[in-house]
Amino acid sequence: MFCSDCEGPISKNDIAFEITSHYITDGDKLFTAISKYDDVLTDIIKRPNHKAGSTLKFILPFLKAYGLTDQKMREFSSQNLALITGIKDTLQRIGKIAHAFIVSTSYEHYIKALCQALDFPYENTYCTRLSIDKYRITEEEKMSLKKIAEDIVRMPQIEIPKGAKTVTSASKKDQRIIERLDEIFYKQIASMKIGKILVEVNPVGGGEKAQAMKSAVRRTTVSLADAMYVGDSITDVEAFKLITENGGLAVAFNGNYYAVKNAEVAVLSEHSIVTAVIADMFSRFGRQQTFSLVENWDHETLKKSQADQALVKNLLALYPTELPKVKIITPENMETLAEESSNFRKKIRGEAIGRLG
């Protein structure tokens, strides 16, 4: 079984960020601030009942205040798709040798547009279900939310020291910002009519991605030991943990620090053909032979390997001198790989999207 996150391994988009940037004044700054807050709640505070990817529900009241509709989301998604090179062919190849699924925090509007472009079955996807049109908002709430958005944009960026384990490691200034954001989302907006959206929308992130993997296993009767998961961000951590604990294969594709820290193999590539080669090896020969190939990732080893030689030929034609970086992640190389991968991620997806958690 092959499961992949969408934004990162399949597309270059962060569609929620892009929609917010397009429809809201200073939306890029607003989204980035909320995303950082989401990361802090997930990784530092570890707040009960909070999960990675909650930015996608936190941002919804503001999008509603600025007039976003389901139709606008559908149109924006289909008109702004940015795919990883070769991904359509990669997914079609993988679909011939394995059960293939997409597990994404993205809104369903975007995933439907993506599936249509890739000829991928929508029924084999897990994503954030949403009908923004069904939620009502008063004019007074619109005005209040626009004012709150301006306040958040003016806040300094939260900066948590690297390696911090608790929020007390943050400066007093950052602790006050976190407290203010708590008040905004858990008191001010929660008490509004539109606050209902924060309760009812359930982003597929964190534990939800792990649950999606379990659901896919039940649907296919394939063991988690025979499953490969590809991700790139903090929303994939729980899925990575589930896979590694059960003997599957966890691959960080242009992953950020959170992804590389929790995966087993790091891939740095602008082309998805690397994913196809690894998935082919894992599907046909299993984990150990896949690790053996990755450990000796060079032109000669690939030519002599049991990997699909048509795929290998295409890969070597694309990269006749220097292959994309593929490494087994170890405690010794993790920090260096995480930094390299994070920088490469920004190069492929742009600085603004690449630095998001």
Sequence and secondary structure as in RCSB ss.txt:
>XXXX:A:sequence
MFCSDCEGPISKNDIAFEITSHYITDGDKLFTAISKYDDVLTDIIKRPNHKAGSTLKFILPFLKAYGLTDQKMRE
FSSQNLALITGIKDTLQRIGKIAHAFIVSTSYEHYIKALCQALDFPYENTYCTRLSIDKYRITEEEKMSLKKIAE
DIVRMPQIEIPKGAKTVTSASKKDQRIIERLDEIFYKQIASMKIGKILVEVNPVGGGEKAQAMKSAVRRTTVSLA
DAMYVGDSITDVEAFKLITENGGLAVAFNGNYYAVKNAEVAVLSEHSIVTAVIADMFSRFGRQQTFSLVENWDHE
TLKKSQADQALVKNLLALYPTELPKVKIITPENMETLAEESSNFRKKIRGEAIGRLG
>XXXX:A:secstr
 EEE SBTTTBS  HHHHHHHHHSTTHHHHHHHHHHHHHIIIIII  TT  TTTHHHHTHHHHHHTT  HHHHHH
HHHHS  B BTHHHHHHHHHHHS EEEEEEEEHHHHHHHHHHHT  GGGEEEE   GGG    HHHHHHHHHHHH
HHHHS      TT  SGGGS HHHHHHHHHHHHIIIIITTTSGGGHHHHH     THHHHHHHHHHHHHHT  GG
G EEEE SGGGHHHHHHHHHTT EEEEES  HHHHHH SEEEE SBTHHHHHHHHHHHHH HHHHHHHHHT SHH
HHHHSSS HHHHHHHHHH SS   EEEE  TTTHHHHHHHHHHHHHHHH HHHHT  
